[in-house]
């Protein structure tokens, strides 16, 4: 049925979708009505805007009028501002940033000039949400303007990402450091690589180790994009080469070391000072960290970015991010650390306490500042936004929570008689403490407890104790940092739960749990 858009009194539409296609429809319809479109980044940061029309996932909440077309159509004046996007809130609450159509058009033109010839007719496949500026530009606006197809649903799991890649002749990846970190060597790189013409990353720094692993798998470097919600795209690099400005962008450095940007993506032609310290060597840009992350600890100035870099330089560490904590009225520094393969080996042979001591010993040049780190959290990925940007709020939330006792769930897949869970054994699990002090492994009793707990959560089995265990086998040890699959099958008729934990090298444990009889009330 054909309809025509009905003008509305409300001046703004707030657009919130998980799928990029209804998002694009809502965006164009709202602009046609002369409305400014707000794009909230995530639920926690959604503004309280009662004067806006909220556009949801299942349909655009804008009335259509049936009947004949209007006798005349007057071209609408471009709305100002066209878009309001929200910052990630790295150091505080998300802030709304207004964008004019001319700014958005300038950025799309710059991307096409820089990468259009490489992409050609490639299908755009993304993992990042269009609710963020990076996802909005790369997954929706740029493909639409350039006439490229895009996959409307964002991929959530690596296996599905690789399957979707193989379905298209030419594909451009649009992802984030958080997702690239999850692309394990066991994935079918040889099948996907011939289809990938370009791989983009933004939202945070891509570690050298991850960049090298993805480049090895694809046979080409990841193209990183540096910028911010306020400035749009600023610079790009491939692999670990030097950063260089995107087309149309001019760079300079202020006397205090702050990076200055001037580009058509900004609301004026004036220089804009970023919160990033930088150096310029000809047309090569070197980023030195954020200037707003210098704090005082026990009357000493401590650069949190320097601590990040110092920890990340250790062979025991893949990534690290530190945060200033308020511990009962005194300041101390906490460090969230993703261990490297060597770090996991040291953890597995010496234990947690010895590992944290080893971290300090490997960094003698930074001893005074490293000594200010009082608390460590060992994680398999740094906490952050959907784009992988680590925020102060996410780090504070990590340290505010007790250390976990259960593995983290990465994937849930229903099966014919149960469920399959993709899990990661976080290095900081409390069940690893003391078992064993110099070689932490997951105890068998903990594995049995996990199987029953997850079955109660995902299969809704009765909350009764179990009467006996059957055919229980422990084949391989489960160690910190290990990805495992837990397969659960529930037989209601027999009141039995079958479980199997499978690691990278095969089955770790398996067995059946028979539930006890229901007690009379």
C-alpha positions as CSV (number, residue, x, y, z in Angstrom):
1,X,0.0,0.0,0.0
2,X,1.3,3.4,-1.0
3,X,1.2,6.2,1.5
4,X,2.5,9.7,2.0
5,X,4.3,11.1,5.0
6,X,2.2,13.3,7.3
7,X,4.0,16.3,8.7
8,X,4.2,16.3,12.5
9,X,4.5,19.0,15.1
10,X,7.4,17.5,16.9
11,X,10.8,18.8,15.7
12,X,12.9,15.8,16.7
13,X,13.0,12.1,16.1
14,X,15.0,9.8,18.4
15,X,16.0,6.8,16.3
16,X,16.8,3.5,18.1
17,X,17.2,0.3,16.1
18,X,19.4,-2.8,16.2
19,X,18.9,-3.5,12.5
20,X,20.4,-1.0,10.0
21,X,17.6,-1.2,7.4
22,X,14.7,0.2,9.5
23,X,17.2,2.6,10.9
24,X,17.9,3.9,7.4
25,X,14.2,4.1,6.6
26,X,13.4,6.0,9.8
27,X,16.3,8.4,9.1
28,X,15.2,9.3,5.6
29,X,11.6,9.6,6.6
30,X,12.4,11.8,9.5
31,X,14.5,14.1,7.4
32,X,11.8,14.3,4.8
33,X,9.5,15.6,7.5
34,X,12.1,18.2,8.4
35,X,13.0,16.7,11.7
36,X,16.4,16.6,13.4
37,X,17.3,13.0,14.1
38,X,18.9,12.1,17.5
39,X,20.9,8.8,17.6
40,X,21.4,7.7,21.2
41,X,24.4,5.5,21.6
42,X,23.1,3.0,24.1
43,X,20.3,2.6,26.6
44,X,22.3,3.9,29.6
45,X,23.0,7.2,27.8
46,X,19.6,7.8,26.2
47,X,18.5,11.4,26.8
48,X,15.2,12.3,28.5
49,X,13.6,14.0,25.6
50,X,9.8,14.1,25.9
51,X,9.6,16.6,23.0
52,X,10.9,14.0,20.5
53,X,9.2,11.3,18.5
54,X,10.8,8.0,19.4
55,X,11.2,5.7,16.4
56,X,11.5,2.0,17.3
57,X,12.7,-1.3,15.9
58,X,9.5,-2.9,14.5
59,X,8.2,0.1,12.6
60,X,8.7,3.8,12.0
61,X,6.3,5.6,14.3
62,X,5.5,8.2,11.6
63,X,1.9,8.2,10.2
64,X,1.2,7.5,6.6
65,X,-1.8,9.0,4.7
66,X,-3.4,6.8,2.1
67,X,-4.8,8.1,-1.1
68,X,-3.6,10.1,-4.0
69,X,-0.3,11.9,-4.1
70,X,-0.3,15.6,-3.4
71,X,-0.7,17.8,-6.5
72,X,2.6,19.5,-5.9
73,X,5.7,18.7,-3.9
74,X,7.8,21.5,-2.6
75,X,11.5,20.5,-2.0
76,X,12.1,20.7,1.7
77,X,14.9,22.9,3.1
78,X,17.6,20.8,4.7
79,X,16.9,20.6,8.4
80,X,19.4,22.2,10.8
81,X,20.9,20.4,12.6
82,X,20.3,17.2,10.6
83,X,21.7,14.8,13.2
84,X,22.5,14.7,16.9
85,X,24.9,11.9,17.9
86,X,26.1,11.2,21.4
87,X,29.7,10.8,22.7
88,X,30.7,7.5,24.3
89,X,31.2,9.2,27.7
90,X,34.8,8.1,28.1
91,X,35.4,10.4,31.0
92,X,31.7,11.3,32.0
93,X,28.1,11.4,30.8
94,X,27.4,11.1,27.0
95,X,27.1,14.5,25.3
96,X,24.9,15.4,22.3
97,X,26.9,16.7,19.3
98,X,24.9,18.4,16.5
99,X,25.9,17.7,12.8
100,X,24.8,19.6,9.7
101,X,24.2,17.8,6.4
102,X,27.2,19.6,4.9
103,X,29.4,18.1,7.6
104,X,28.1,14.6,7.1
105,X,28.4,15.0,3.3
106,X,32.0,16.2,3.6
107,X,32.9,13.2,5.7
108,X,31.3,10.7,3.3
109,X,33.1,12.4,0.4
110,X,36.5,12.1,2.3
111,X,35.9,8.3,3.0
112,X,35.1,7.7,-0.7
113,X,38.2,9.6,-1.8
114,X,40.4,7.6,0.6
115,X,38.9,4.1,0.2
116,X,36.3,4.1,-2.6
117,X,38.5,2.6,-5.3
118,X,39.6,-0.2,-3.0
119,X,36.0,-1.1,-2.0
120,X,34.4,-0.9,-5.4
121,X,31.2,-3.0,-5.3
122,X,32.0,-4.7,-2.0
123,X,29.2,-5.5,0.4
124,X,29.6,-3.8,3.7
125,X,29.5,-6.2,6.6
126,X,29.7,-4.8,10.2
127,X,29.7,-5.7,13.8
128,X,29.3,-2.1,15.2
129,X,26.0,-0.5,15.8
130,X,24.8,2.4,13.6
131,X,23.8,4.1,16.9
132,X,27.4,5.3,17.0
133,X,28.9,7.8,14.5
134,X,31.5,5.3,13.2
135,X,28.8,2.6,12.6
136,X,26.4,5.2,11.2
137,X,28.9,6.5,8.6
138,X,30.5,3.2,7.6
139,X,27.5,0.8,7.7
140,X,24.7,3.1,6.6
141,X,25.4,6.6,5.2
142,X,28.6,5.9,3.2
143,X,27.2,2.7,1.5
144,X,23.9,4.4,0.7
145,X,25.7,7.5,-0.8
146,X,28.1,5.3,-2.8
147,X,25.5,2.8,-4.0
148,X,26.9,-0.1,-2.1
149,X,24.9,-2.9,-0.5
150,X,25.2,-3.5,3.2
151,X,24.2,-6.3,5.5
152,X,21.5,-4.8,7.7
153,X,22.1,-7.0,10.8
154,X,25.3,-6.5,12.8
155,X,27.2,-9.7,13.3
156,X,27.6,-10.7,17.0
157,X,29.7,-13.9,16.8
158,X,32.9,-14.7,14.9
159,X,31.5,-17.9,13.4
160,X,28.5,-16.1,11.9
161,X,30.8,-13.3,10.7
162,X,33.0,-15.7,8.7
163,X,30.0,-17.5,7.3
164,X,28.4,-14.2,6.1
165,X,31.7,-13.1,4.6
166,X,32.0,-16.3,2.5
167,X,28.5,-15.7,1.0
168,X,29.6,-12.6,-0.9
169,X,32.2,-12.2,-3.6
170,X,33.7,-9.0,-2.2
171,X,33.3,-7.8,1.4
172,X,34.4,-4.8,3.4
173,X,34.7,-5.5,7.2
174,X,33.6,-2.7,9.6
175,X,34.4,-3.7,13.1
176,X,36.1,-2.6,16.4
177,X,39.1,-3.7,18.4
178,X,36.8,-5.5,20.8
179,X,35.6,-7.8,18.0
180,X,38.9,-8.3,16.3
181,X,40.3,-9.5,19.6
182,X,37.8,-12.4,19.5
183,X,38.9,-13.7,16.0
184,X,40.8,-16.8,17.1
185,X,43.4,-18.5,14.8
186,X,41.1,-21.6,14.6
187,X,38.5,-19.7,12.6
188,X,38.4,-20.4,8.8
189,X,40.7,-17.5,7.7
190,X,41.7,-19.2,4.5
191,X,38.1,-19.4,3.4
192,X,37.2,-15.8,4.3
193,X,40.4,-14.0,3.3
194,X,39.9,-14.1,-0.5
195,X,36.5,-12.3,-0.1
196,X,37.7,-9.4,2.1
197,X,38.9,-6.3,0.2
198,X,39.3,-4.1,3.2
199,X,39.0,-4.3,7.0
200,X,38.3,-1.2,9.1
201,X,38.6,-0.6,12.8
202,X,37.7,2.3,15.0
203,X,36.5,3.2,18.5
204,X,39.8,2.5,20.2
205,X,43.4,1.5,19.7
206,X,44.0,-1.8,18.0
207,X,46.9,-3.6,19.8
208,X,50.0,-4.6,17.8
209,X,49.4,-8.2,18.7
210,X,45.8,-8.2,17.5
211,X,46.6,-6.1,14.4
212,X,49.4,-8.6,13.5
213,X,47.1,-11.7,14.0
214,X,44.3,-10.2,11.8
215,X,46.8,-9.2,9.1
216,X,48.3,-12.7,9.1
217,X,44.8,-14.2,8.7
218,X,43.6,-11.8,5.9
219,X,46.9,-11.2,4.1
220,X,46.3,-7.5,4.5
221,X,46.5,-4.9,7.3
222,X,43.6,-3.5,9.2
223,X,42.8,0.1,8.3
224,X,42.3,2.0,11.5
225,X,40.3,5.2,11.7
226,X,41.2,7.8,14.4
227,X,38.7,10.5,15.3
228,X,35.9,11.4,17.7
229,X,32.2,12.1,17.8
230,X,33.0,15.8,17.8
231,X,35.5,15.8,14.9
232,X,34.5,12.9,12.8
233,X,37.3,11.0,11.1
234,X,40.7,12.6,11.5
235,X,43.4,10.2,10.5
236,X,44.0,6.7,9.2
237,X,46.8,4.1,9.2
238,X,47.2,0.6,7.9
239,X,48.8,-1.9,10.2
240,X,51.3,-0.3,12.5
241,X,52.3,2.4,9.9
242,X,52.2,6.1,10.9
243,X,48.9,7.9,11.2
244,X,48.1,10.3,8.3
245,X,45.3,12.8,8.0
246,X,42.2,11.8,6.0
247,X,41.5,13.8,2.8
248,X,40.5,17.4,3.5
249,X,41.7,17.3,7.1
250,X,44.5,19.6,8.4
251,X,46.5,18.9,11.6
252,X,48.6,21.0,13.9
253,X,49.9,20.8,17.5
254,X,49.2,23.4,20.1
255,X,52.0,24.7,22.4
256,X,50.8,22.5,25.2
257,X,50.9,19.4,22.9
258,X,47.2,19.1,22.2
259,X,46.3,17.9,18.7
260,X,44.5,20.6,16.6
261,X,42.2,19.7,13.8
262,X,40.6,21.7,11.0
263,X,38.3,19.9,8.5
264,X,34.9,20.2,6.7
265,X,33.5,17.7,9.2
266,X,33.6,20.4,11.9
267,X,30.9,23.1,12.3
268,X,33.3,25.9,11.4
269,X,36.6,26.5,9.7
270,X,38.3,27.2,13.0
271,X,40.9,24.9,14.6
272,X,39.4,22.4,17.1
273,X,41.6,21.3,20.0
274,X,41.2,17.6,20.8
275,X,42.0,16.0,24.2
276,X,44.8,13.9,22.6
277,X,48.4,14.8,22.9
278,X,50.3,14.4,19.7
279,X,53.5,15.1,17.7
280,X,53.7,15.9,14.0
281,X,56.7,14.8,11.8
282,X,56.0,16.1,8.3
283,X,52.7,14.5,7.4
284,X,53.1,11.7,9.9
285,X,51.1,11.9,13.2
286,X,52.1,10.3,16.4
287,X,49.5,10.0,19.1
288,X,50.8,10.3,22.7
289,X,47.6,9.6,24.7
290,X,44.8,11.7,26.3
291,X,45.7,14.8,28.1
292,X,42.8,14.5,30.6
293,X,44.2,11.3,32.2
294,X,46.9,12.9,34.4
295,X,45.9,12.4,38.1
296,X,47.4,12.8,41.5
297,X,48.1,9.8,43.7
298,X,49.7,10.4,47.1
299,X,50.7,13.9,46.0
300,X,52.5,12.6,42.9
301,X,51.4,13.3,39.3
302,X,50.6,10.0,37.5
303,X,49.8,9.7,33.8
304,X,47.2,7.0,33.4
305,X,48.1,6.7,29.7
306,X,51.7,6.2,30.6
307,X,50.7,3.4,32.9
308,X,48.6,1.9,30.2
309,X,51.5,2.0,27.8
310,X,54.0,0.7,30.4
311,X,51.8,-2.3,31.3
312,X,51.0,-3.1,27.7
313,X,54.7,-3.1,26.8
314,X,55.3,-6.1,29.1
315,X,55.6,-9.5,27.3
316,X,53.1,-10.8,29.9
317,X,50.3,-8.3,28.8
318,X,48.2,-8.1,25.6
319,X,46.3,-5.0,26.7
320,X,45.8,-3.0,29.8
321,X,43.8,0.0,31.1
322,X,44.1,1.7,34.4
323,X,41.7,3.8,36.4
324,X,41.8,6.0,39.5
325,X,39.8,4.4,42.4
326,X,38.5,5.9,45.6
327,X,39.3,3.4,48.3
328,X,37.8,4.5,51.5
329,X,38.8,8.1,51.1
330,X,42.2,7.6,49.6
331,X,43.1,7.3,45.9
332,X,44.7,4.3,44.4
333,X,45.1,2.9,40.9
334,X,43.5,-0.2,39.6
335,X,44.6,-2.0,36.4
336,X,42.5,-4.2,34.2
337,X,44.9,-6.5,32.4
338,X,44.4,-8.8,29.4
339,X,47.2,-11.4,29.6
340,X,49.2,-12.4,26.6
341,X,49.9,-16.1,25.8
342,X,53.1,-15.8,27.8
343,X,51.2,-14.1,30.7
344,X,48.6,-16.9,30.7
345,X,51.5,-19.4,30.8
346,X,53.1,-17.6,33.8
347,X,49.7,-17.5,35.5
348,X,49.2,-21.2,34.9
349,X,52.6,-22.1,36.3
350,X,53.1,-19.7,39.2
351,X,49.6,-18.4,40.2
352,X,48.0,-15.0,40.5
353,X,50.1,-13.4,43.2
354,X,53.4,-14.3,41.6
355,X,52.1,-13.0,38.2
356,X,51.2,-9.5,39.6
357,X,54.7,-9.4,41.2
358,X,56.2,-10.4,37.9
359,X,54.4,-7.6,36.1
360,X,56.1,-5.1,38.4
361,X,59.5,-6.7,38.0
362,X,59.3,-6.6,34.2
363,X,58.9,-2.8,34.2
364,X,61.8,-1.3,36.2
365,X,61.9,1.9,34.1
366,X,58.4,2.7,35.3
367,X,58.8,1.5,38.9
368,X,57.7,4.6,40.7
369,X,54.4,4.8,38.8
370,X,53.8,1.1,38.6
371,X,54.1,1.0,42.4
372,X,50.9,3.1,42.5
373,X,48.9,0.2,41.1
374,X,47.3,-1.4,44.1
375,X,44.6,-3.6,42.5
376,X,44.6,-5.9,39.5
377,X,41.8,-7.4,37.6
378,X,42.7,-10.1,35.1
379,X,40.2,-10.2,32.2
380,X,40.0,-11.7,28.8
381,X,38.8,-8.4,27.3
382,X,38.7,-4.9,28.6
383,X,35.3,-3.6,29.6
384,X,33.8,-0.9,27.3
385,X,31.2,0.2,24.8
386,X,29.9,-1.7,21.8
387,X,32.7,-0.2,19.8
388,X,35.3,-1.5,22.3
389,X,36.1,2.0,23.7
390,X,37.2,1.6,27.3
391,X,35.4,4.2,29.5
392,X,36.1,5.3,33.0
393,X,32.6,4.3,34.0
394,X,33.1,0.7,32.7
395,X,36.4,0.4,34.5
396,X,34.9,1.7,37.8
397,X,32.0,-0.8,37.4
398,X,34.5,-3.6,36.9
399,X,36.3,-2.8,40.2
400,X,33.0,-2.2,42.0
401,X,31.9,-5.8,41.4
402,X,33.3,-8.8,43.3
403,X,35.5,-11.1,41.3
404,X,33.4,-13.6,39.3
405,X,32.9,-17.2,40.2
406,X,31.3,-18.2,36.9
407,X,32.8,-18.1,33.3
408,X,31.6,-15.4,31.0
409,X,29.0,-16.4,28.4
410,X,30.0,-15.4,24.8
411,X,27.4,-17.2,22.8
412,X,24.1,-19.1,23.4
413,X,22.9,-21.6,20.8
414,X,19.7,-23.6,21.3
415,X,20.0,-27.3,20.4
416,X,17.3,-30.0,19.8
417,X,17.3,-31.2,23.4
418,X,19.2,-28.5,25.2
419,X,21.6,-25.6,24.7
420,X,25.2,-25.0,23.7
421,X,27.1,-22.2,25.5
422,X,30.3,-20.6,24.3
423,X,32.3,-19.7,27.5
424,X,35.6,-18.1,28.4
425,X,37.4,-19.0,31.6
426,X,38.3,-15.6,33.0
427,X,41.7,-15.5,34.7
428,X,40.3,-13.8,37.8
429,X,37.7,-16.5,38.7
430,X,37.5,-17.0,42.4
431,X,37.3,-20.8,41.9
432,X,40.9,-20.7,40.7
433,X,42.2,-19.4,44.0
434,X,44.2,-22.1,45.8
435,X,43.5,-24.8,43.2
436,X,46.4,-24.9,42.8
437,X,48.5,-22.0,44.1
438,X,51.2,-22.6,41.5
439,X,49.1,-24.1,38.7
440,X,45.5,-22.8,38.7
441,X,42.9,-25.1,37.1
442,X,39.2,-25.4,37.3
443,X,38.3,-28.0,39.9
444,X,35.9,-30.8,38.9
445,X,33.4,-29.8,41.6
446,X,33.3,-26.3,40.1
447,X,32.6,-27.7,36.6
448,X,29.7,-29.8,38.0
449,X,28.3,-26.7,39.8
450,X,28.6,-24.6,36.6
451,X,26.7,-27.2,34.5
452,X,23.8,-27.3,37.0
453,X,23.7,-23.5,37.4
454,X,23.7,-22.8,33.6
455,X,21.1,-25.5,33.1
456,X,18.8,-23.8,35.6
457,X,19.4,-20.5,33.9
458,X,18.9,-21.6,30.2
459,X,16.9,-24.8,30.4
460,X,14.7,-24.1,33.5
461,X,15.4,-27.4,35.1
462,X,13.8,-27.9,38.6
463,X,15.7,-26.3,41.4
464,X,16.4,-29.5,43.3
465,X,19.5,-31.1,44.6
466,X,21.0,-34.0,42.6
467,X,20.9,-37.5,43.9
468,X,23.9,-39.0,42.1
469,X,26.4,-38.5,39.3
470,X,26.7,-40.9,36.4
471,X,29.6,-41.6,33.9
472,X,31.6,-38.5,35.0
473,X,34.9,-38.2,33.3
474,X,37.6,-35.6,33.5
475,X,39.8,-35.8,30.4
476,X,41.7,-32.5,30.2
477,X,42.3,-29.6,32.6
478,X,40.5,-26.3,32.1
479,X,42.9,-23.4,32.6
480,X,42.6,-19.5,32.9
481,X,41.9,-17.8,29.6
482,X,40.7,-21.0,27.9
483,X,37.6,-20.8,25.6
484,X,35.3,-23.8,26.2
485,X,31.9,-25.0,24.9
486,X,29.4,-26.3,27.4
487,X,26.8,-28.6,25.8
488,X,23.8,-29.3,28.0
489,X,21.0,-31.8,27.3
490,X,18.0,-32.2,29.6
491,X,15.7,-35.3,29.8
492,X,12.6,-34.4,31.7
493,X,11.4,-38.0,31.5
494,X,14.5,-39.3,33.2
495,X,15.2,-36.2,35.3
496,X,18.8,-36.2,34.1
497,X,21.1,-33.5,32.8
498,X,23.9,-34.5,30.5
499,X,26.9,-32.1,30.2
500,X,30.1,-31.9,28.2
501,X,32.8,-29.2,28.5
502,X,34.9,-29.1,25.3
503,X,38.1,-27.1,25.0
504,X,40.4,-26.2,22.0
505,X,42.0,-29.7,22.2
506,X,38.8,-31.8,22.8
507,X,36.6,-32.9,25.6
508,X,37.6,-31.6,29.1
509,X,34.8,-33.3,31.1
510,X,31.5,-35.0,30.7
511,X,28.8,-36.8,32.6
512,X,25.2,-36.9,33.8
513,X,23.5,-35.4,36.8
514,X,20.5,-37.1,38.2
515,X,18.1,-34.8,40.1
516,X,16.7,-35.9,43.5
517,X,13.1,-36.6,44.0
518,X,10.8,-33.6,44.6
519,X,10.0,-33.2,48.3
520,X,6.4,-33.2,49.5
521,X,5.3,-29.9,50.9
